[in-house]
Amino acid sequence: MNACEAINKIFEDREDFVIIGLTGRTGSGCTTVADILKEPEFKKLKLRKPKNYDFKDSEEIKYSILYEYVNKPENKWRPFQIISISSIIASYIFEKGYDEFEKYLSDFMEKADAKEKILTSLSDLKTDINQIKGDLDSVHSENSDDFKLYDTYANKIPPMASRLKNILTDYNIKDNGKDAQLYTYIFQKIGNNIRASGDPFKSEFNPEKIFALAERTNTLIKAIRKNNKAKNKHTLICIDAIRNPFEAVFFKERYSAFYLISVNTDDVSRRKRLSKLSSDEIQSLDKTEYPQKLEREEKFYNQNILACLEISDIHVYNPDIENCDYYFLTVQLLKYVVLMRHPGLITPTHIERCMQIAYNVKFNSGCLSRQVYIPTGKLHLHDHFDPASRRVRSTLTEAEPVVTKC
């Protein structure tokens, strides 16, 4: 066995199994990232071909290395399978059956005319929802078949969840006197209920159930992996999206191949992408995703995007663009996916190395106030893979020298 084969053997497991969890505020671009990762054809990512000579800087050389690596037959680009947390939440709804969901939804309707319109629209889904309920009762039994579970969650629930979303998105609901989009409001409420009690329609807190959503997602991950192994396929999974920090910790503790990626953008661009929503609806979203203060048990089951961002392994920036090619975002994703599969393929920049030292000093300090300090100005986000910790570290840099406060 030559050196090249030995290296390939070392990274074989990494090639075979990777899980990415996405997190970020609504409008930041988590779904866009998922769409890029699930693209089966590398050519359709619309990446530019790298130079063969006359490189401007080391970053162009590194891009060339990444691009050429993925274009080798043995290292070809592989699409990720997407697990939508919205579909997992929908599975809890379908498991209860149509009648219970209709009763729960009725309690939120203040205006009789809107209530009747919504329930009339939903009635078209009654037969299909109850059919999926039967499938879920079957796959959750003791003698369940992993392949049937995979088929139910991967092929039956997502289309039905999409139909439900299309109906609820057309309506609003009053939340503390302000408009909120019905679909977002209901699913966020039900998601919190599941984490709190394990039941989509009950909010009583039960500490044994805080990982209910994560555990069901994990069950699907295992089914996907078993199904792929039977077909001799690699398992690359993207979870869209994690909004509770304890769920992120759940996966980090179980899978060394799990990476939490936060998708970020400036608030102006984010609101522009949410232009179809009213200011009240956006405010309702922000209130739920970025709570000012959580009381006692709420910390365990409510959404908390800020806490998810703080524990993310990778930070990517999704700028506002006009042509929808998402080139800048795609290049970032290419870099990190390749480094997950083959750590150390490219080296960090000198600024990233300096920031890594400052980052480590911060953690070695007993003073909570010590942190890496970046002067104000035009900031750029840089990330690199740290082979020692097997995680990607993030740094912010600007044109002027970086100043650290340690």
Helices and strands as residue ranges (DSSP letters): H 3-10, H 12-16, E 17-23, H 30-37, G 42-45, H 58-71, G 73-75, E 81-84, H 85-96, H 98-106, H 112-122, G 123-125, H 126-139, H 146-151, I 152-156, H 157-168, E 172-175, E 178-181, H 182-197, G 207-209, H 212-230, E 235-240, H 245-254, E 258-264, H 267-273, H 279-289, H 298-301, H 305-310, E 314-317, H 327-341, H 350-364, E 380-386, E 391-397
